[in-house]
Amino acid sequence: MQTTYPVPARVSEGSRNIANNMAAYREVYSLAQSDPDRFWLAQTRERIAWRTKPTVGLEGGYATVAEQPFRWFSDGVLNVTESCLDRHLESHPDKTAILWEGDEPGDTRTLSYHELHEQVCRAANALRALGAQKGDRIIIYMGMVPEAAVAMLACARIGAIHSVVFGGFSADSLRDRINDCQSKIIITQDEGMRGGKTIALKSVTDDALEGTRSIEKVLVYRRTGCDLAWDESRDVWWHDAVDSADPAHEAEPMAAEDPLFILYTSGSTGTPKGVVHTCGGYITYTAFTHATVFDLRPDDVYACVADVGWITGHSYIVYGPLANGATSLMFESVPTYPDAGRYWDMIERHQVTIFYTAPTAIRALAARGDDFVSRYDRSSLRVLGTVGEPINPDAWRWYYDVVGEGRCTIVDTWWQTETGGICITPIAPTTETKPGSATLPLPGIVPIIVNEEGQPLFGPAQGRLCLAHPWPGQARTVWGDHPRYVSTYFETYKPFYFTGDGCRRDRDGYYWITGRVDDVLNVAGHRMGTAEFEAALVSIDAVAEAGVVGFPHAIKGQGVYAYVVMQAGHEPSEAMEQQLQDAVRKAIGAHAKIDRVQVVPGLPKTRSGKVMRRILRKVAEGQPEALGDISTLADPSVVEAIIAGAKT
Ligand code: 7RM
């Protein structure tokens, strides 16, 4: 059996990548490691349109992060939208910047760089007229329409800090985010469209605003034209405010370390954290990684089918591709609408050359058979990417053999909201791949595997993945709570950044990410905290306690397993199961579902009262024989009941 996949000869022709052979990769990697400042200053000067070019690289670092955030390029001045828009007007104003494919196949729109620039300038002027100023927070709660990208860029243009909230989040989640960042304006749309169904974005926004005080204006883009409740003093139509605004706007000069955006992400404990990315470092890193990993070429039609509500959409639909002057496809629908051929149909019609999706979609589509793929012409494809979760070798091979006809490079890209961009990945078409491995670190990324005590392990090893040195795209802080940033990422395995992932390194130095080792769930590529599920469940009167863990799921990667302890006097029932689902849907959103519920007499706790989550995990994984040491349990009989009633 073949274990490594060599570089296909045809795709390596024409690559002008910085690492177009392995020797070049090793050389660039060691340059970046020995002199990171020099490497990153050269990258940013080459790739980014600075008003004032930076002369300093990194200041500070992990050792001093508790005192203050580390900084990159701090004497530089720029506005990221000049890199994404203005400079392309000279060389290719008519090139398609955004190629939009709507929910219905063939419902398309294109925005050239010239048109996108004009729209962004209009929206920037409209936001200013609504009272937005540099440093203000603006929430964007939209579906996948080009105006979502216009809104992000318009915020960046005026120096406002956007925070995109995925359109699947509930009113409760949206309200928490508005309150956390004290957003002054929210940009939404009447309804979203997804897989033939509508999503009531404006009415959810109305609900969310009850219990908030900071929002002054709601800017509403009309997508479907449905009837809406309207507050004349607060609500403004996008079409009234933006279409009539001046199409010229002088971008706000920003310091490199001014915040560009906040993106909320789930962790082990508590409510989601507002991860902060800054202008200069983030745009440098997304431009560099997008061009390098995918071996971007001028005529590429690049399609990332993520949602702009997640970091992948920020970095690899909007900022990276536009900084690189690429044609970036935006996809409003789902992979199975109207049928499981949708991606490949779209690839044929738009002659897509680079395609980037999640393993969960690949597994779901592979399960529907090869015919949906083979009926479309995929000969335009050159690079196929995956992101969001570990990809199992079977799904990898199906992507490589069936979708890519053995002709394309697969890039399994490992990264996180906090890393801003891709960190461990093959570089197309250079890196030899192995199905299921994210392969090697990009230049500037220094992975360290540590054991549970935090000791670095060398050579082939298995343990926890840390990164040892800052890179420009790394998040700088948590909005309003720098101590939480420090304790979450930098205190577990000092002096390293702890990713929360488990990882193995093989004899060739290749990295294999094994998934989260903390209490973060990754369900169908959606990152959610077990603590958020538990808080939702115990809010129900009939529920005394709840413990939520993940278990392996063939399509979704992980499923959600809930152990529920009933309040005395309440009996489990079907109606109660529905109540549990409703509670998580209300607290988190439509993408949060419980797959299995087990009513238990109690949770396994130590004598000091700490829930032994390891036991809950092992039982949910169907491995009750591997519980390990349970001698510290307060009441071992609880474990017997849990094992006896396990739902598998
Ligand atoms: C980009 C994104 C981050 C978590 C991360 C991992 C998992 C992401 C891969 C992966 C194995 C990959 N940001 N993850 N990519 N695991 N192989 N190629 O997904 O913040 O939403 O999630 O996702 O566990 O820590 S995220």
Residues whose N, C-alpha, C, O or C-beta is under 5 A from the ligand:
A	BS01	7RM	T386 V387 G388 E389 P390 I391 D412 T413 W414 W415 Q416 T417 A438 T499 D501 I513 G515 R516 G525 R527
